Amino acid sequence: MPASPDSHTPAAHVHQDHVFVGQWPVDVQEPETRVRWRTEAEVAETPGLREDSRLHMLR
């Protein structure tokens, strides 16, 4: 995905997304990270989101 300059990279650049798939027979512990699905309104209103992340989510 083409990306505008942001707080990490001062020039236009490309973001590459990676998708990983895994299978597990049973849960062994709580997940270290959680996926959160948000509506556009929730993205716009959620405090603490980095502005460059917010811009990518709303594209």
C-alpha beads as a LAMMPS data file, in Angstrom:
LAMMPS data file: protein, C-alpha beads

59 atoms
58 bonds

1 atom types
1 bond types

-500.0 500.0 xlo xhi
-500.0 500.0 ylo yhi
-500.0 500.0 zlo zhi

Masses

1 110.0

Atoms # bond

1 1 1 0.000 0.000 0.000
2 1 1 1.452 3.404 -0.889
3 1 1 2.085 5.455 2.241
4 1 1 2.656 9.141 2.797
5 1 1 5.529 10.457 4.895
6 1 1 4.914 9.703 8.565
7 1 1 6.596 9.878 11.957
8 1 1 8.915 6.964 11.046
9 1 1 9.802 7.723 7.414
10 1 1 10.108 11.303 6.122
11 1 1 9.465 10.355 2.459
12 1 1 6.681 8.595 0.570
13 1 1 7.110 4.829 0.930
14 1 1 5.294 1.500 0.624
15 1 1 3.746 -0.530 3.443
16 1 1 3.785 -4.269 2.886
17 1 1 1.217 -6.274 4.793
18 1 1 1.875 -9.879 5.746
19 1 1 -0.810 -12.437 6.483
20 1 1 0.009 -15.440 8.643
21 1 1 -2.225 -18.442 9.192
22 1 1 -1.770 -20.933 11.976
23 1 1 -3.662 -23.854 13.466
24 1 1 -3.696 -25.007 17.050
25 1 1 -5.333 -28.024 18.667
26 1 1 -6.012 -26.393 22.054
27 1 1 -5.427 -23.064 23.767
28 1 1 -2.331 -23.129 25.975
29 1 1 -2.363 -19.533 27.221
30 1 1 -4.040 -16.185 26.712
31 1 1 -3.066 -14.554 23.400
32 1 1 -0.276 -11.962 23.660
33 1 1 -2.045 -9.660 21.209
34 1 1 -5.661 -9.204 20.219
35 1 1 -7.173 -8.266 16.880
36 1 1 -9.717 -5.496 17.133
37 1 1 -12.207 -4.732 14.370
38 1 1 -13.406 -1.127 14.399
39 1 1 -15.897 0.891 12.402
40 1 1 -14.787 4.173 10.808
41 1 1 -16.568 6.038 13.604
42 1 1 -14.735 4.013 16.273
43 1 1 -11.375 4.676 14.575
44 1 1 -12.132 8.398 14.449
45 1 1 -13.156 8.478 18.130
46 1 1 -10.664 6.061 19.735
47 1 1 -8.172 7.933 21.941
48 1 1 -4.526 6.944 21.872
49 1 1 -4.326 5.772 18.254
50 1 1 -1.240 7.056 16.474
51 1 1 -2.242 9.561 13.815
52 1 1 -0.435 7.699 11.007
53 1 1 -2.246 4.491 12.015
54 1 1 -5.553 6.337 12.107
55 1 1 -4.970 7.688 8.573
56 1 1 -4.225 4.195 7.208
57 1 1 -7.294 2.729 8.896
58 1 1 -9.557 5.357 7.363
59 1 1 -8.272 4.907 3.791

Bonds

1 1 1 2
2 1 2 3
3 1 3 4
4 1 4 5
5 1 5 6
6 1 6 7
7 1 7 8
8 1 8 9
9 1 9 10
10 1 10 11
11 1 11 12
12 1 12 13
13 1 13 14
14 1 14 15
15 1 15 16
16 1 16 17
17 1 17 18
18 1 18 19
19 1 19 20
20 1 20 21
21 1 21 22
22 1 22 23
23 1 23 24
24 1 24 25
25 1 25 26
26 1 26 27
27 1 27 28
28 1 28 29
29 1 29 30
30 1 30 31
31 1 31 32
32 1 32 33
33 1 33 34
34 1 34 35
35 1 35 36
36 1 36 37
37 1 37 38
38 1 38 39
39 1 39 40
40 1 40 41
41 1 41 42
42 1 42 43
43 1 43 44
44 1 44 45
45 1 45 46
46 1 46 47
47 1 47 48
48 1 48 49
49 1 49 50
50 1 50 51
51 1 51 52
52 1 52 53
53 1 53 54
54 1 54 55
55 1 55 56
56 1 56 57
57 1 57 58
58 1 58 59
